[in-house]
Amino acid sequence: MTVSTAIPGYVAGTWRADPANCTIAFAVRQLAISKVRGRFAAGDVTIVTGDNPQHSSVTATIGTGSLDTGNPRRDKHLRSAAYLDAERFPDMTYRSTRLWPTEHGWVVDGTLTLRGVTARVPLSLTLTEFDGRRARFTATARISRREFGAGPSLAGIVADAVSIELEIPAVREN
């Protein structure tokens, strides 16, 4: 059995994320007792599924200015030059470099460019729906905000590790 036959409804094609229903969320520990949670607007996410799933690719462009934590004052601070620097770097981009199956889903290896810094960021991916016309993917990752120069080193105040959670519903283009 090939990998593609193990995915019911799998079909090669180009897929566009449904921005109204996407979730691009993050969480970072603050003061070692709480978490700041937020999200970004979906932006432009394209998935190209190959004849073999391992030959698929993902590209995403997300506006850094779309950050929303539910606290306008904090959002303004996080968009500032000290963190996302949304004025100088209005977009972050993700580009996959390879994809492979695991026992519990898939790993999408790729690069994230944020604040002009590009770093490897693997995504743990689960395909939750695939019917030939619609697909839904969930993914998680963890990044180091310091690796991207996002925010000062504030040990014990703001953690370095940022958890990322994605839910991407997509529709196949004709």
Buried (B, 14 or more C-beta within 10 A) or exposed (E): EEEBEEBEEBBBBEBEBBBEEBEBBBBBBBEEEEEBEBBBBBBBBBBBBEEEBEEBBBBBBBBBBBBEBEEEEBBEBBBEEEBBBBEEBBBBBBBBEEBEBEEEBBBBEBEBBBBEEEEEBBBBBEBEEBEEEBBBBBBBBEBEBEBBBBBEEEEEEBBBEBBBBBBBBBEBEE
